C-alpha cells in the first residue's frame, strides 16, 4: 500500500513539474499560476513523498535484500529536496528526475514484495 501511495504522490509531483512550464502557454496565469509557484505547494507535495519513501524502502529492502531499490528511491527524494533550492531549468530537471526515480523505485519495490509473497 505504501508503494502504491508513493507512486501516486511522486506522480503528482511529476505532473506538477511538467505542467508548471505549460501554464503560461495555456493562459493559466492568475491564481492557478500563483499556486503552482508557491513554495507551500512544493512542501505540501514533498512531505508525503519523503514520508512514504522513509516508510516503505527500509522495511521492504530488509525483506527482499535489494538495497539498490532504496538507494534509487532515496536519490530521487534527495533530488526533489534539492530542487527546492535551485531555480530555472535545473529545478525542473532535478524535480522530474527525482520524481521519476521515486516512481521506478516504488514500482520495483512493489514487484519484489509481490514476488516474495508468491514464493512464500
C-alpha positions, 0 to 999 in steps of 0.5 A: 500500500505504501508503494502504491501511495508513493507512486501516486504522490511522486506522480503528482509531483511529476505532473506538477513539474511538467505542467508548471512550464505549460501554464503560461502557454495555456493562459493559466496565469492568475491564481492557478499560476500563483499556486503552482509557484508557491513554495507551500505547494512544493512542501505540501507535495514533498512531505508525503513523498519523503514520508512514504519513501522513509516508510516503505524502502527500509522495511521492504529492502530488509525483506527482499535484500535489494538495497539498490531499490532504496538507494534509487528511491532515496536519490530521487527524494534527495533530488526533489529536496534539492530542487527546492533550492535551485531555480530555472531549468535545473529545478525542473530537471532535478524535480522530474528526475527525482520524481521519476526515480521515486516512481521506478523505485516504488514500482520495483519495490512493489514487484519484489514484495509481490514476488516474495509473497508468491514464493512464500 
